[in-house]
Amino acid sequence: MTDAPARPNRPVYLDNQATTRCDPRVVAAMLPWFSEQYGNPHSVEHVMGRTAEAAVETARGHVAALLGVDTREIVFTSGATESNNIAIKGAARFAARHGDRDRRRIVTVATEHKCVLESFVDLKDEGFEPVFLPVGTDGLLDPDVLREALAVPTLLVSIMAVNNEIGVVQDMPAHAAIAKAAGALFHSDLAQAVGKIPVDPTEWKVDLASVSGHKLYGPKGIGALFVRRRPRARVLPLFSGGGQERGLRSGTLPAPLVVGLGEACRLASEEMAADNARIAALRDRLLDALRARIPAVATNGSVGQRIPGNLNLTFPGETALAMLERMPDLCVSTGSACSSAEVEPSYVLRALGLSDDAAGRTLRIGIGRFTSPADIDYAVSALVAAHSGQHAPAGP
């Protein structure tokens, strides 16, 4: 393919649902808190501790502003996995401890992130009744399916706003309203939504919601949990300690990472609309070019209810793993979850009705803030070459 564009950087990164590059402005905001202002934000007896505490509270304000909630409703955690565990297990255990024996059912969706699904499985051993709802071929939950499940008294409903594999956006206001009408708590994993679409836990009447820093151009190892104050969502902490973060999440806060999350949220508040317009144009450029060269390529999940940067594509006649081997400089991911030496077809794609064969021919492509038109053009040439059995063009 002599006319193929050369690789524009090393490598071309299109896996922004897995993680995003930490924005250089976020890195700059964090650096002083590693080496110059290194006080413990809980050591408020002296000036350096109080300075760190003030920075943490400023960051908390930025996170709260992006979510449109009260700063007192934000609890810092290590990321969305921890936030999801605190929310789901903490809410269930609080109810069990305080005598709510009539509501043991907990409801979620079959396409949720593994940490949510496994939290539900764990709670089965504690006497709760987990229910995993199906989705349609478009990846969306039918409100009537949820309503029927909640005919039995239900303690908790957990539905992610944006799916991490197929990028579809669930109807959060509708689902939350159904849950609240049934008297259930409502939790949402917002890891793939915050910074990519407008979110409003207060308006949606969400009780608990999870955020992850490294999904919105912030650092890894930091996240947040929204805990509604009025009416108050009651949650037991997962572990014991010094009682930081209003007693819900003990441990010394990593001030540099908290500052980074705050800055990432501040930037998202200012730039999300412009980012989305540019990213959507790049996504359309990629998809149109692929369809012109590989007409049978299929998009998985709703096209209309989808974040701008996600494409989940099934290619005809060639496995995803074979394609990845032929394009080592293009960072995209399969629709498979790898465990030790085994490769299992994606449970999300299975839930949409894809066969194991089709799931094995599927790639997830995630376009983000730092993706360039040259990246897109290289990705097209690499994917087309790999699909035809050739190795992708090398860079300079």
NUVEXDREN-511260 format. One record per residue (C-alpha): x, y, z. Coordinates in steps of 0.5 Angstrom, whole numbers, plus 500, padded with zeros to 3 digits. Layout:
! NUVEXDREN-511260
XYZ...
! end
This chain:
! NUVEXDREN-511260
500500500505505498499511498498509505500515510505514515504513522504520525506518532509513536504509537497512535493511541485510540483506546480512550475508553481504557484510559486517557492521556493525562492532560499536560495542564493537569500534570502541571497543576499536580507537580508542586504538590509532589515536591514543594507543597507536600503537606498532609491535607489532614495535618491542619495544625500547621501551614503546610497541612492547611495549604494542602487541605485548601487545595483539596477543597478547591479540587472538591469544588471543581468535581462538584461543579462538573457534576452540578452537586454540593461539595459536601456530596463528594467523597474522594476515592482511589477510582470508580472501582472503589467508588462502585464497591463502596456504593453498592456494598455499603448501601446494601450492608447499611440496609441489612444492619438497620433492619430493612429485611423486606428489600433484599433484591438488588438490580443491575444490568448484564452489560455493567463493568465487571466491578459492579457485576462482581459486587452484586455476586459478592452480596449474594453470599450475604443474603441479597438477591442479585438480578441482572437485566438484559439489554436490547440489540442496541445495548440499551435497557428497556424501561419496561424491563426495569419496571417489571423487575422492580415489581418485587420490593427492591433495595438498590438499582445500579445502571451505568450511564455510558457503557465502557465497551460500546459507548451507549448512553442509557436513559438515566432520568427515566431509569432513575425515576422508575427506581425512585417510584419503586422505593429503591436507591439508585446508583450509577457508574459515571466513569465513562460519562463524566467529561464526555456528556453532561451529567446531573445526578441531582436532576436525575435523582441519583443517590450514589454515583462513581467517577474515575480520574483517568477516564477524563484526562486526569491521573490514575489512582483517584476518583470520587463518589457522589453521596446524596445528602437530601434525602440522605443516602446511607452507606457503610464504609468498606474499611476502618481507619481515621475516618477521613472523607466524612467517615466513608473512606478512611486514609490520607488523601493523595493531594497531588492526585486530588488536585489533578482530578479537580483540574481535569474536571475544571477543564472538562467544564470549560472544554467538553462541548468543543471537544465533543464536536471535534471528536464526533467529526473525527469519529465520522471521518474514521467510520465513513472511510472504513465503510468505503473500504470495508463495506460490511463492517458493522457498528455495535450498539445504538448509534444515536445514543452514544458518546462521540468518541466510541466505535465498537466495530465487527469486521467481516472474515478476520479475527480481531487478534489477527488484525492487532498482530498486524498493526502493532503501532495502532492502540485499539482493543478487542471486545474480549476480556483476557484471563490468564491464558484464556481469551473469552468473548466479550460478555457485553457483546454476547448480551447484545446477541452477537455470536462468539465468532462475531465478538471475536472479530470486534475491535473497540476504538476510542477517540479522545481529546488528543487524537489528530486527523493524521491519527485517524487517517493512519488508523484507517490505513492500518485497519484496512491493511490488517483486515486484508492480511497485510501488515500496517504501514510503519512510521518514520
! end
